[in-house]
Amino acid sequence: MQGLRSMDKFIIIGPQGAGKGTQAQLLCSEFDFVHISIGDIFRWHMRHHTKLAARVTRIMNEGRLVPDEIVEEVVGKRLQEHDWNWGFVLDGFPRTRSQAEYLFENWNLDRAVYLDIPDDVVFDRVAIRAAVGEGSGFTKRADDNPAALRVRLGEFHGKTAPLLQLFHDKHMLVTVDANRPITEVYESIKEALDLCGPKGGK
């Protein structure tokens, strides 16, 4: 008789184009984790014109960043649904050290996977996405242009460095070379997370 599986709570981090969503979906498909994409949650609210969407739109129209309190509220509400029997893969949060500390205060996290990829490869991948659009499986962004991407990458690295240091200090950080084929990256992630066998047969 197989022993009981533990519950795994992972975070996946990386710049735009690193393949976070793809790798999260692969993990969830094989191990019955729940993929919690903060970007997907906010897009759902925008499509359905919810009160949250109105709040976020007003903030963005004023040229301000969505404050941590709102993002944490959304994440907390989603995680409190407890529909993740075997665990979850959190994609798009945390993005700052303060957001990470919010998670630590409320949930016991296991590992943070950083998909490491050179900026020039990010530019190439985003350029392909902008050219082919959604037909390739990518989601096209209105601001997928070199100038906007350069700004986003600069912000990403600036905010992510202290975040990665925090995970490193807590012995939670796993860094994976994401500049390889999807299947190779995925196998490296599974190995780094000690996930062996389908459905988490550890």
Contact map, one row per residue, 1 for C-alpha under 8 A:
1110000000000000000000000000000000000000000000000000000000000000000000000000000000000000000000000000000000000000000000000000000000000000000000000000000000000000000000000000000000000000000000000000000000
1111000000000000000000000000000000000000000000000000000000000000000000000000000000000000000000000000000000000000000000000000000000000000000000000000000000000000000000000000000000000000000000000000000000
1111100000000000000000000000000000000000000000000000000000000000000000000000000000000000000000000000000000000000000000000000000000000000000000000000000000000000000000000000000000000000000000000000000000
0111110000000000000000000000000000000000000000000000000000000000000000000000000000000000000000000000000000000000000000000000000000000000000000000000000000000000000000000000000000000000000000000000000000
0011111000000000000000000000000000000000000000000000000000000000000000000000000000000100000000000000000000000000000000000000000000000000000000000000000000000000000000000000000000000000000000000000000111
0001111100000000000000000000000000000000000000000000000000000000000000000000000000000100000000000000000000000000000000000000000000000000000000000000000000000000000000000000000000000000000000000000000000
0000111110000000000000000000000000000000000000000000000000000000000000000000000000001110000000000000000000000000000000000000000000000000000000000000000000000000000000000000000000000000000000000000000000
0000011111000000000000000000000010000000000000000000000000000000000000000000000000000111000000000000000000001100000000000000000000000000000000000000000000000000000000000000000000000000000000000000000000
0000001111100000000000000000000000000000000000000000000000000000000000000000000000000011110000000000000000011110000000000000000000000000000000000000000000000000000000000000000000000000000000000000000000
0000000111110000000000000000000000000000000000000000000000000000000000000000000000000011110000000000000000001111100000000000000000000000000000000000000000000000000000000000000000000000000000000000000000
0000000011111000000000000000000000000000000000000000000000000000000000000000000000000000111010000000000000000011100000000000000000000000000000000000000000000000000000000000000000000000000000000000000000
0000000001111100000100010000000000000000000000000000000000000000000000000000000000000000111100000000000000000001111000000000000000000000000000000000000000000000000000000000000000000000000000000000000000
0000000000111110000100000000000000000000000000000000000000000000000000000000000000000000001110000000000000000001111000000000000000000000000000000000000000000000000000000000000000000000000000000000000000
0000000000011111011100000000000000000000000000000000000000000000000000000000000000000000000000000000000000000000011110000000000000000000000000000000000000000000000000000000000000000000000000000000000000
0000000000001111110000000000000000000000000000000000000000000000000000000000000000000000000000000000000000000000001010000100000000000000000000000000000010010000000000000000000000000000000000000000000000
0000000000000111111000000000000000000000000000000000000000000000000000000000000000000000000000000000000000000000000000000100010000000000000000000000000010000000000000000000000000000000000000000000000000
0000000000000011111100000000000000000000000000000000000000000000000000000000000000000000000000000000000000000000000000000100110000000000000000000000000000000000000000000000000000000000000000000000000000
0000000000000111111100000000000000000000000000000000000000000000000000000000000000000000000000000000000000000000001110000100000000000000000000000000000000000000000000000000000001100000000000000000000000
0000000000000101111111100000000000000000000000000000000000000000000000000000000000000000000000000000000000000000001000000000000000000000000000000000000000000000000000000000000001000100000000000000000000
0000000000011100111111110000000000000000000000000000000000000000000000000000000000000000001000000000000000000000001000000000000000000000000000000000000000000000000000000000000000000000000000000000000000
0000000000000000001111111000000000001000000000000000000000000000000000000000000000000000001000000000000000000000000000000000000000000000000000000000000000000000000000000000000000000000000000000000000000
0000000000000000001111111100000000000000000000000000000000000000000000000000000000000000000000000000000000000000000000000000000000000000000000000000000000000000000000000000000000000000000000000000000000
0000000000000000001111111110000000000000000000000000000000000000000000000000000000000000000000000000000000000000000000000000000000000000000000000000000000000000000000000000000000000100110000000000000000
0000000000010000000111111111000000100000000000000000000000000000000000000000000000000000101000000000000000000000000000000000000000000000000000000000000000000000000000000000000000000000000000000000000000
0000000000000000000011111111100000100000000000000000000000000000000000000000000000000000000000000000000000000000000000000000000000000000000000000000000000000000000000000000000000000000000000000000000000
0000000000000000000001111111110000000000000000000000000000000000000000000000000000000000000000000000000000000000000000000000000000000000000000000000000000000000000000000000000000000000010000000000000000
0000000000000000000000111111111110000000000000000000000000000000000000000000000000000000100000000000000000000000000000000000000000000000000000000000000000000000000000000000000000000000000000000000000000
0000000000000000000000011111111111100000000000000000000000000000000000000000000000000001100000000000000000000000000000000000000000000000000000000000000000000000000000000000000000000000000000000000000000
0000000000000000000000001111111110000000000000000000000000000000000000000000000000000000000000000000000000000000000000000000000000000000000000000000000000000000000000000000000000000000000000000000000000
0000000000000000000000000111111110000000000000000000000000000000000000000000000000000000000000000000000000000000000000000000000000000000000000000000000000000000000000000000000000000000000000000000011100
0000000000000000000000000011111110000000000000000000000000000000000000000000000000000100000000000000000000000000000000000000000000000000000000000000000000000000000000000000000000000000000000000000011100
0000000000000000000000000011111111000000000000000000000000000000000000000000000000000110000000000000000000000000000000000000000000000000000000000000000000000000000000000000000000000000000000000000001000
0000000100000000000000000011111111100000000000000000000000000000000000000000000000011111100000000000000000000000000000000000000000000000000000000000000000000000000000000000000000000000000000000000000000
0000000000000000000000000001000111110000000000000000000000000000000000000000000000110111100000000000000000000000000000000000000000000000000000000000000000000000000000000000000000000000000000000000000000
0000000000000000000000011001000011111000000000000000000000000000000000000000000000000001111000000000000000000000000000000000000000000000000000000000000000000000000000000000000000000000000000000000000000
0000000000000000000000000000000001111100000000000000000000000000000000000000000000000001111000000000000000000000000000000000000000000000000000000000000000000000000000000000000000000000000000000000000000
0000000000000000000010000000000000111111100000000000000000000000000000000000000000000000011100000000000000000000000000000000000000000000000000000000000000000000000000000000000000000000000000000000000000
0000000000000000000000000000000000011111110000000000000000000000000000000010000000000000011110000000000000000000000000000000000000000000000000000000000000000000000000000000000000000000000000000000000000
0000000000000000000000000000000000001111111000000000000000000000000000000000000000000000000100000000000000000000000000000000000000000000000000000000000000000000000000000000000000000000000000000000000000
0000000000000000000000000000000000001111111100000000000000000000000000000000000000000000000000000000000000000000000000000000000000000000000000000000000000000000000000000000000000000000000000000000000000
0000000000000000000000000000000000001111111110000000000000000000000000000000000000000000000000000000000000000000000000000000000000000000000000000000000000000000000000000000000000000000000000000000000000
0000000000000000000000000000000000000111111111000000100000000000000000000000000000000000000000000000000000000000000000000000000000000000000000000000000000000000000000000000000000000000000000000000000000
0000000000000000000000000000000000000011111111100000000000000000000000000000000000000000000000000000000000000000000000000000000000000000000000000000000000000000000000000000000000000000000000000000000000
0000000000000000000000000000000000000001111111110000000000000000000000000000000000000000000000000000000000000000000000000000000000000000000000000000000000000000000000000000000000000000000000000000000000
0000000000000000000000000000000000000000111111111101100000000000000000000000000000000000000000000000000000000000000000000000000000000000000000000000000000000000000000000000000000000000000000000000000000
0000000000000000000000000000000000000000011111111100110000000000000000000000000000000000000000000000000000000000000000000000000000000000000000000000000000000000000000000000000000000000000000000000000000
0000000000000000000000000000000000000000001111111000000000000000000000000000000000000000000000000000000000000000000000000000000000000000000000000000000000000000000000000000000000000000000000000000000000
0000000000000000000000000000000000000000000111111100000000000000000000000000000000000000000000000000000000000000000000000000000000000000000000000000000000000000000000000000000000000000000000000000000000
0000000000000000000000000000000000000000000011111111110000000000000000000000000000000000000000000000000000000000000000000000000000000000000000000000000000000000000000000000000000000000000000000000000000
0000000000000000000000000000000000000000000011011111110000000000000000000000000000000000000000000000000000000000000000000000000000000000000000000000000000000000000000000000000000000000000000000000000000
0000000000000000000000000000000000000000000000001111111000000000000000000000000000000000000000000000000000000000000000000000000000000000000000000000000000000000000000000000000000000000000000000000000000
0000000000000000000000000000000000000000000010001111111100000000000000000000000000000000000000000000000000000000000000000000000000000000000000000000000000000000000000000000000000000000000000000000000000
0000000000000000000000000000000000000000010011001111111110000000000000000000000000000000000000000000000000000000000000000000000000000000000000000000000000000000000000000000000000000000000000000000000000
0000000000000000000000000000000000000000000001001111111111000000000000000000000000000000000000000000000000000000000000000000000000000000000000000000000000000000000000000000000000000000000000000000000000
0000000000000000000000000000000000000000000000000011111111100000000000000000000000000000000000000000000000000000000000000000000000000000000000000000000000000000000000000000000000000000000000000000000000
0000000000000000000000000000000000000000000000000001111111110000010000000000000000000000000000000000000000000000000000000000000000000000000000000000000000000000000000000000000000000000000000000000000000
0000000000000000000000000000000000000000000000000000111111111000000000000000000000000000000000000000000000000000000000000000000000000000000000000000000000000000000000000000000000000000000000000000000000
0000000000000000000000000000000000000000000000000000011111111100000000000000000000000000000000000000000000000000000000000000000000000000000000000000000000000000000000000000000000000000000000000000000000
0000000000000000000000000000000000000000000000000000001111111111110000000000000000000000000000000000000000000000000000000000000000000000000000000000000000000000000000000000000000000000000000000000000000
0000000000000000000000000000000000000000000000000000000111111111110000000000000000000000000000000000000000000000000000000000000000000000000000000000000000000000000000000000000000000000000000000000000000
0000000000000000000000000000000000000000000000000000000011111111000000000000000000000000000000000000000000000000000000000000000000000000000000000000000000000000000000000000000000000000000000000000000000
0000000000000000000000000000000000000000000000000000000001111111000000000000000000000000000000000000000000000000000000000000000000000000000000000000000000000000000000000000000000000000000000000000000000
0000000000000000000000000000000000000000000000000000000000111111100000000000000000000000000000000000000000000000000000000000000000000000000000000000000000000000000000000000000000000000000000000000000000
0000000000000000000000000000000000000000000000000000000000111111110000000000000000000000000000000000000000000000000000000000000000000000000000000000000000000000000000000000000000000000000000000000000000
0000000000000000000000000000000000000000000000000000000000110011111000000000000000000000000000000000000000000000000000000000000000000000000000000000000000000000000000000000000000000000000000000000000000
0000000000000000000000000000000000000000000000000000000100110001111101100000000000000000000000000000000000000000000000000000000000000000000000000000000000000000000000000000000000000000000000000000000000
0000000000000000000000000000000000000000000000000000000000000000111111100000000000000000000000000000000000000000000000000000000000000000000000000000000000000000000000000000000000000000000000000000000000
0000000000000000000000000000000000000000000000000000000000000000011111110000000000000000000000000110000000000000000000000000000000000000000000000000000000000000000000000000000000000000000000000000000000
0000000000000000000000000000000000000000000000000000000000000000001111111000000000000000000000000000000000000000000000000000000000000000000000000000000000000000000000000000000000000000000000000000000000
0000000000000000000000000000000000000000000000000000000000000000011111111100000000000000000000000000000000000000000000000000000000000000000000000000000000000000000000000000000000000000000000000000000000
0000000000000000000000000000000000000000000000000000000000000000011111111110000000000000000000000000000000000000000000000000000000000000000000000000000000000000000000000000000000000000000000000000000000
0000000000000000000000000000000000000000000000000000000000000000000111111111000000000000000000000010010000000000000000000000000000000000000000000000000000000000000000000000000000000000000000000000000000
0000000000000000000000000000000000000000000000000000000000000000000011111111100000000000000000000000000000000000000000000000000000000000000000000000000000000000000000000000000000000000000000000000000000
0000000000000000000000000000000000000000000000000000000000000000000001111111110000000000000000000000000000000000000000000000000000000000000000000000000000000000000000000000000000000000000000000000000000
0000000000000000000000000000000000000100000000000000000000000000000000111111111000000000000000000000000000000000000000000000000000000000000000000000000000000000000000000000000000000000000000000000000000
0000000000000000000000000000000000000000000000000000000000000000000000011111111100000000000000000000000000000000000000000000000000000000000000000000000000000000000000000000000000000000000000000000000000
0000000000000000000000000000000000000000000000000000000000000000000000001111111110000000000000000000000000000000000000000000000000000000000000000000000000000000000000000000000000000000000000000000000000
0000000000000000000000000000000000000000000000000000000000000000000000000111111110000000000000000000000000000000000000000000000000000000000000000000000000000000000000000000000000000000000000000000000000
0000000000000000000000000000000000000000000000000000000000000000000000000011111111000000000000000000000000000000000000000000000000000000000000000000000000000000000000000000000000000000000000000000000000
0000000000000000000000000000000000000000000000000000000000000000000000000001111111000000000000000000000000000000000000000000000000000000000000000000000000000000000000000000000000000000000000000000000000
0000000000000000000000000000000000000000000000000000000000000000000000000000111111100000000000000000000000000000000000000000000000000000000000000000000000000000000000000000000000000000000000000000000000
0000000000000000000000000000000000000000000000000000000000000000000000000000001111111000000000000000000000000000000000000000000000000000000000000000000000000000000000000000000000000000000000000000000000
0000000000000000000000000000000001000000000000000000000000000000000000000000000011111000000000000000000000000000000000000000000000000000000000000000000000000000000000000000000000000000000000000000000000
0000000000000000000000000000000011000000000000000000000000000000000000000000000001111111000000000000000000000000000000000000000000000000000000000000000000000000000000000000000000000000000000000000000000
0000001000000000000000000000000010000000000000000000000000000000000000000000000001111110000000000000000000000000000000000000000000000000000000000000000000000000000000000000000000000000000000000000000000
0000111100000000000000000000001111000000000000000000000000000000000000000000000000011111000000000000000000000000000000000000000000000000000000000000000000000000000000000000000000000000000000000000000000
0000001111000000000000000000000111000000000000000000000000000000000000000000000000011111100000000000000000000000000000000000000000000000000000000000000000000000000000000000000000000000000000000000000000
0000000111000000000000000001000011110000000000000000000000000000000000000000000000010111110000000000000000000000000000000000000000000000000000000000000000000000000000000000000000000000000000000000000000
0000000011110000000000010011000011110000000000000000000000000000000000000000000000000011111000000000000000000000000000000000000000000000000000000000000000000000000000000000000000000000000000000000000000
0000000011110000000000000000000000111100000000000000000000000000000000000000000000000001111110000000000000000000000000000000000000000000000000000000000000000000000000000000000000000000000000000000000000
0000000000111000000110010000000000111100000000000000000000000000000000000000000000000000111110000000000000000000000000000000000000000000000000000000000000000000000000000000000000000000000000000000000000
0000000000011000000000000000000000001110000000000000000000000000000000000000000000000000011111100000000000000000000000000000000000000000000000000000000000000000000000000000000000000000000000000000000000
0000000000101000000000000000000000000100000000000000000000000000000000000000000000000000011111100011000000000000000000000000000000000000000000000000000000000000000000000000000000000000000000000000000000
0000000000000000000000000000000000000000000000000000000000000000000000000000000000000000000111111011001000000000000000000000000000000000000000000000000000000000000000000000000000000000000000000000000000
0000000000000000000000000000000000000000000000000000000000000000000000000000000000000000000111111011000000000000000000000000000000000000000000000000000000000011001000000000000000000000000000000000000000
0000000000000000000000000000000000000000000000000000000000000000000000000000000000000000000001111111000000000000000000000000000000000000000000000000000000000011011000000000000000000000000000000000000000
0000000000000000000000000000000000000000000000000000000000000000000000000000000000000000000001111111100000000000000000000000000000000000000000000000000000000010011001000000000000000000000000000000000000
0000000000000000000000000000000000000000000000000000000000000000000100000000000000000000000000011111110000000000000000000000000000000000000000000000000000000000000000000000000000000000000000000000000000
0000000000000000000000000000000000000000000000000000000000000000000100010000000000000000000011111111111000000000000000000000000000000000000000000000000000000000000000000000000000000000000000000000000000
0000000000000000000000000000000000000000000000000000000000000000000000000000000000000000000011111111111100000000000000000000000000000000000000000000000000000000001000000000000000000000000000000000000000
0000000000000000000000000000000000000000000000000000000000000000000000000000000000000000000000001111111110000000000000000000000000000000000000000000000000000000000000000000000000000000000000000000000000
0000000000000000000000000000000000000000000000000000000000000000000000010000000000000000000000000111111111000000000000000000000000000000000000000000000000000000000000000000000000000000000000000000000000
0000000000000000000000000000000000000000000000000000000000000000000000000000000000000000000001000011111111111000000000000000000000000000000000000000000000000000000000000000000000000000000000000000000000
0000000000000000000000000000000000000000000000000000000000000000000000000000000000000000000000000001111111111000000000000000000000000000000000000000000000000000000000000000000000000000000000000000000000
0000000000000000000000000000000000000000000000000000000000000000000000000000000000000000000000000000111111100000000000000000000000000000000000000000000000000000000000000000000000000000000000000000000000
0000000000000000000000000000000000000000000000000000000000000000000000000000000000000000000000000000011111110000000000000000000000000000000000000000000000000000000000000000000000000000000000000000000000
0000000000000000000000000000000000000000000000000000000000000000000000000000000000000000000000000000001111111000000000000000000000000000000000000000000000000000000000000000000000000000000000000000000000
0000000010000000000000000000000000000000000000000000000000000000000000000000000000000000000000000000001101111100000000000000000000000000000000000000000000000000000000000000000000000000000000000000000000
0000000111000000000000000000000000000000000000000000000000000000000000000000000000000000000000000000001100111110000000000000000000000000000000000000000000000000000000000000000000000000000000000000000000
0000000111000000000000000000000000000000000000000000000000000000000000000000000000000000000000000000000000011111000000000000000000000000000000000000000000000000000000000001000000000000000000000000000000
0000000011100000000000000000000000000000000000000000000000000000000000000000000000000000000000000000000000001111100000000000000000000000000000000000000000000000000000000001110000000000000000001000000000
0000000001111000000000000000000000000000000000000000000000000000000000000000000000000000000000000000000000000111110000000000000000000000000000000000000000000000000000100001110000000000000000000000000000
0000000001111000000000000000000000000000000000000000000000000000000000000000000000000000000000000000000000000011111000000000000000000000000000000000000000000000000000000000111100000000000010000000000000
0000000000011100000000000000000000000000000000000000000000000000000000000000000000000000000000000000000000000001111100000000000000000000000000000000000000000000000000000000111100000000000000000000000000
0000000000011110011100000000000000000000000000000000000000000000000000000000000000000000000000000000000000000000111110000000000000000000000000000000000000000000000000000000001111000000000000000000000000
0000000000000100010000000000000000000000000000000000000000000000000000000000000000000000000000000000000000000000011111000000000000000000000000000000000000000000000000000000001111100000000000000000000000
0000000000000110010000000000000000000000000000000000000000000000000000000000000000000000000000000000000000000000001111101100000000000000000000000000000000000000000000000000000011100000000000000000000000
0000000000000000000000000000000000000000000000000000000000000000000000000000000000000000000000000000000000000000000111111100000000000000000000000000000000000000000000000000000000100000000000000000000000
0000000000000000000000000000000000000000000000000000000000000000000000000000000000000000000000000000000000000000000011111110000000000000000000000000000010000000000000000000000000000000000000000000000000
0000000000000000000000000000000000000000000000000000000000000000000000000000000000000000000000000000000000000000000001111111000000000000000000000000000000000000000000000000000000000000000000000000000000
0000000000000000000000000000000000000000000000000000000000000000000000000000000000000000000000000000000000000000000011111111100000000000000000000000000000000000000000000000000000100000000000000000000000
0000000000000011110000000000000000000000000000000000000000000000000000000000000000000000000000000000000000000000000011111111110000000000000000000000000000000000000000000000000000000000000000000000000000
0000000000000000000000000000000000000000000000000000000000000000000000000000000000000000000000000000000000000000000000111111111000000000000000000100100000000000000000000000000000000000000000000000000000
0000000000000000000000000000000000000000000000000000000000000000000000000000000000000000000000000000000000000000000000011111111100000000000000000000000000000000000000000000000000000000000000000000000000
0000000000000000100000000000000000000000000000000000000000000000000000000000000000000000000000000000000000000000000000001111111110000000000000000000000000000000000000000000000000000000000000000000000000
0000000000000001100000000000000000000000000000000000000000000000000000000000000000000000000000000000000000000000000000000111111111000000000000010000000000000000000000000000000000000000000000000000000000
0000000000000000000000000000000000000000000000000000000000000000000000000000000000000000000000000000000000000000000000000011111111100000000000011000000000000000000000000000000000000000000000000000000000
0000000000000000000000000000000000000000000000000000000000000000000000000000000000000000000000000000000000000000000000000001111111110000000000000000000000000000000000000000000000000000000000000000000000
0000000000000000000000000000000000000000000000000000000000000000000000000000000000000000000000000000000000000000000000000000111111111101011100000000000000000000000000000000000000000000000000000000000000
0000000000000000000000000000000000000000000000000000000000000000000000000000000000000000000000000000000000000000000000000000011111111000000110011000000000000000000000000000000000000000000000000000000000
0000000000000000000000000000000000000000000000000000000000000000000000000000000000000000000000000000000000000000000000000000001111111000000000000000000000000000000000000000000000000000000000000000000000
0000000000000000000000000000000000000000000000000000000000000000000000000000000000000000000000000000000000000000000000000000000111111111000000000000000000000000000000000000000000000000000000000000000000
0000000000000000000000000000000000000000000000000000000000000000000000000000000000000000000000000000000000000000000000000000000011111111111100000000000000000000000000000000000000000000000000000000000000
0000000000000000000000000000000000000000000000000000000000000000000000000000000000000000000000000000000000000000000000000000000010011111111100000000000000000000000000000000000000000000000000000000000000
0000000000000000000000000000000000000000000000000000000000000000000000000000000000000000000000000000000000000000000000000000000000011111110000000000000000000000000000000000000000000000000000000000000000
0000000000000000000000000000000000000000000000000000000000000000000000000000000000000000000000000000000000000000000000000000000010011111110000000000000000000000000000000000000000000000000000000000000000
0000000000000000000000000000000000000000000000000000000000000000000000000000000000000000000000000000000000000000000000000000000000001111111000000000000000000000000000000000000000000000000000000000000000
0000000000000000000000000000000000000000000000000000000000000000000000000000000000000000000000000000000000000000000000000000000010001111111100000000000000000000000000000000000000000000000000000000000000
0000000000000000000000000000000000000000000000000000000000000000000000000000000000000000000000000000000000000000000000000000000010001100111110000000000000000000000000000000000000000000000000000000000000
0000000000000000000000000000000000000000000000000000000000000000000000000000000000000000000000000000000000000000000000000000000011001100011111010000000000000000000000000000000000000000000000000000000000
0000000000000000000000000000000000000000000000000000000000000000000000000000000000000000000000000000000000000000000000000000000001000000001111110000000000000000000000000000000000000000000000000000000000
0000000000000000000000000000000000000000000000000000000000000000000000000000000000000000000000000000000000000000000000000000000000000000000111110000000000000000000000000000000000000000000000000000000000
0000000000000000000000000000000000000000000000000000000000000000000000000000000000000000000000000000000000000000000000000000000000000000000011111001100000000000000000000000000000000000000000000000000000
0000000000000000000000000000000000000000000000000000000000000000000000000000000000000000000000000000000000000000000000000000011001000000000111111101100000000000000000000000000000000000000000000000000000
0000000000000000000000000000000000000000000000000000000000000000000000000000000000000000000000000000000000000000000000000000001001000000000000111111100000000000000000000000000000000000000000000000000000
0000000000000000000000000000000000000000000000000000000000000000000000000000000000000000000000000000000000000000000000000010000000000000000000011111110000000000000000000000000000000000000000000000000000
0000000000000000000000000000000000000000000000000000000000000000000000000000000000000000000000000000000000000000000000000000000000000000000000001111111000000000000000000000000000000000000000000000000000
0000000000000000000000000000000000000000000000000000000000000000000000000000000000000000000000000000000000000000000000000000000000000000000000111111111100000000000000000000000000000000000000000000000000
0000000000000000000000000000000000000000000000000000000000000000000000000000000000000000000000000000000000000000000000000010000000000000000000111111111110000000000000000000000000000000000000000000000000
0000000000000000000000000000000000000000000000000000000000000000000000000000000000000000000000000000000000000000000000000000000000000000000000000111111111000000000000000000000000000000000000000000000000
0000000000000000000000000000000000000000000000000000000000000000000000000000000000000000000000000000000000000000000000000000000000000000000000000011111111100000000000000000000000000000000000000000000000
0000000000000000000000000000000000000000000000000000000000000000000000000000000000000000000000000000000000000000000000000000000000000000000000000001111111110000000000000000000000000000000000000000000000
0000000000000011000000000000000000000000000000000000000000000000000000000000000000000000000000000000000000000000000000100000000000000000000000000000111111111000000000000000000000000000000000000000000000
0000000000000000000000000000000000000000000000000000000000000000000000000000000000000000000000000000000000000000000000000000000000000000000000000000011111111100000000000000000000000000000000000000000000
0000000000000000000000000000000000000000000000000000000000000000000000000000000000000000000000000000000000000000000000000000000000000000000000000000001111111110000000000000000000000000000000000000000000
0000000000000010000000000000000000000000000000000000000000000000000000000000000000000000000000000000000000000000000000000000000000000000000000000000000111111111000000000000000000000000000000000000000000
0000000000000000000000000000000000000000000000000000000000000000000000000000000000000000000000000000000000000000000000000000000000000000000000000000000011111111100000000000000000000000000000000000000000
0000000000000000000000000000000000000000000000000000000000000000000000000000000000000000000000000000000000000000000000000000000000000000000000000000000001111111110000000000000000000000000000000000000000
0000000000000000000000000000000000000000000000000000000000000000000000000000000000000000000000111000000000000000000000000000000000000000000000000000000000111111111000000000000000000000000000000000000000
0000000000000000000000000000000000000000000000000000000000000000000000000000000000000000000000110000000000000000000000000000000000000000000000000000000000011111111100000000000000000000000000000000000000
0000000000000000000000000000000000000000000000000000000000000000000000000000000000000000000000000000000000000000000000000000000000000000000000000000000000001111111110000000000000000000000000000000000000
0000000000000000000000000000000000000000000000000000000000000000000000000000000000000000000000011000000000000000000000000000000000000000000000000000000000000111111111000000000000000000000000000000000000
0000000000000000000000000000000000000000000000000000000000000000000000000000000000000000000000111001000000000000000000000000000000000000000000000000000000000011111111100000000000000000000000000000000000
0000000000000000000000000000000000000000000000000000000000000000000000000000000000000000000000000000000000000000000000000000000000000000000000000000000000000001111111110000100000000000000000000000000000
0000000000000000000000000000000000000000000000000000000000000000000000000000000000000000000000000000000000000000000000000000000000000000000000000000000000000000111111111000000000000000000000000000000000
0000000000000000000000000000000000000000000000000000000000000000000000000000000000000000000000001000000000000000000000000000000000000000000000000000000000000000011111111100000000000000000000000000000000
0000000000000000000000000000000000000000000000000000000000000000000000000000000000000000000000000000000000000001000000000000000000000000000000000000000000000000001111111111100000000000000000000000000000
0000000000000000000000000000000000000000000000000000000000000000000000000000000000000000000000000000000000000000000000000000000000000000000000000000000000000000000111111111100000000000000000000000000000
0000000000000000000000000000000000000000000000000000000000000000000000000000000000000000000000000000000000000000000000000000000000000000000000000000000000000000000011111111000000000000000000000000000000
0000000000000000000000000000000000000000000000000000000000000000000000000000000000000000000000000000000000000000000000000000000000000000000000000000000000000000000001111111100000000000000000000000000000
0000000000000000000000000000000000000000000000000000000000000000000000000000000000000000000000000000000000000000000000000000000000000000000000000000000000000000000000111111100000000000000000000000000000
0000000000000000000000000000000000000000000000000000000000000000000000000000000000000000000000000000000000000111000000000000000000000000000000000000000000000000000000111111110000000000000000000000000000
0000000000000000000000000000000000000000000000000000000000000000000000000000000000000000000000000000000000000011110000000000000000000000000000000000000000000000000100110111111000000000000000000000000000
0000000000000000000000000000000000000000000000000000000000000000000000000000000000000000000000000000000000000011110000000000000000000000000000000000000000000000000000000001111100000000000000011000000000
0000000000000000000000000000000000000000000000000000000000000000000000000000000000000000000000000000000000000000111100000000000000000000000000000000000000000000000000000000111110000000000000000000000000
0000000000000000000000000000000000000000000000000000000000000000000000000000000000000000000000000000000000000000111100000000000000000000000000000000000000000000000000000000011111000000100110000000000000
0000000000000000000000000000000000000000000000000000000000000000000000000000000000000000000000000000000000000000001110000000000000000000000000000000000000000000000000000000001111110000100000000000000000
0000000000000000011000000000000000000000000000000000000000000000000000000000000000000000000000000000000000000000001110000000000000000000000000000000000000000000000000000000000111111100100000000000000000
0000000000000000010000000000000000000000000000000000000000000000000000000000000000000000000000000000000000000000000111001000000000000000000000000000000000000000000000000000000011111000100000000000000000
0000000000000000000000000000000000000000000000000000000000000000000000000000000000000000000000000000000000000000000000000000000000000000000000000000000000000000000000000000000011111101100000000000000000
0000000000000000000000000000000000000000000000000000000000000000000000000000000000000000000000000000000000000000000000000000000000000000000000000000000000000000000000000000000001111111100000000000000000
0000000000000000001000100000000000000000000000000000000000000000000000000000000000000000000000000000000000000000000000000000000000000000000000000000000000000000000000000000000001011111110000000000000000
0000000000000000000000000000000000000000000000000000000000000000000000000000000000000000000000000000000000000000000000000000000000000000000000000000000000000000000000000000000000001111111000000000000000
0000000000000000000000000000000000000000000000000000000000000000000000000000000000000000000000000000000000000000000000000000000000000000000000000000000000000000000000000000000000011111111100000000000000
0000000000000000000000100000000000000000000000000000000000000000000000000000000000000000000000000000000000000000000000000000000000000000000000000000000000000000000000000000000111111111111110000000000000
0000000000000000000000100100000000000000000000000000000000000000000000000000000000000000000000000000000000000000000000000000000000000000000000000000000000000000000000000000000000000111111111000000000000
0000000000000000000000000000000000000000000000000000000000000000000000000000000000000000000000000000000000000000000000000000000000000000000000000000000000000000000000000000000000000011111111100000000000
0000000000000000000000000000000000000000000000000000000000000000000000000000000000000000000000000000000000000000000000000000000000000000000000000000000000000000000000000000000100000001111111110000000000
0000000000000000000000000000000000000000000000000000000000000000000000000000000000000000000000000000000000000000100000000000000000000000000000000000000000000000000000000000000100000000111111111000000000
0000000000000000000000000000000000000000000000000000000000000000000000000000000000000000000000000000000000000000000000000000000000000000000000000000000000000000000000000000000000000000011111111111000000
0000000000000000000000000000000000000000000000000000000000000000000000000000000000000000000000000000000000000000000000000000000000000000000000000000000000000000000000000000000000000000001111111111000000
0000000000000000000000000000000000000000000000000000000000000000000000000000000000000000000000000000000000000000000000000000000000000000000000000000000000000000000000000000010000000000000111111110000000
0000000000000000000000000000000000000000000000000000000000000000000000000000000000000000000000000000000000000010000000000000000000000000000000000000000000000000000000000000010000000000000011111110000000
0000000000000000000000000000000000000000000000000000000000000000000000000000000000000000000000000000000000000000000000000000000000000000000000000000000000000000000000000000000000000000000001111111000001
0000000000000000000000000000000000000000000000000000000000000000000000000000000000000000000000000000000000000000000000000000000000000000000000000000000000000000000000000000000000000000000001111111100111
0000000000000000000000000000000000000000000000000000000000000000000000000000000000000000000000000000000000000000000000000000000000000000000000000000000000000000000000000000000000000000000001100111110111
0000000000000000000000000000000000000000000000000000000000000000000000000000000000000000000000000000000000000000000000000000000000000000000000000000000000000000000000000000000000000000000000000011111111
0000000000000000000000000000011000000000000000000000000000000000000000000000000000000000000000000000000000000000000000000000000000000000000000000000000000000000000000000000000000000000000000000001111110
0000000000000000000000000000011100000000000000000000000000000000000000000000000000000000000000000000000000000000000000000000000000000000000000000000000000000000000000000000000000000000000000000000111110
0000100000000000000000000000011000000000000000000000000000000000000000000000000000000000000000000000000000000000000000000000000000000000000000000000000000000000000000000000000000000000000000000011111111
0000100000000000000000000000000000000000000000000000000000000000000000000000000000000000000000000000000000000000000000000000000000000000000000000000000000000000000000000000000000000000000000000011111111
0000100000000000000000000000000000000000000000000000000000000000000000000000000000000000000000000000000000000000000000000000000000000000000000000000000000000000000000000000000000000000000000000111100111
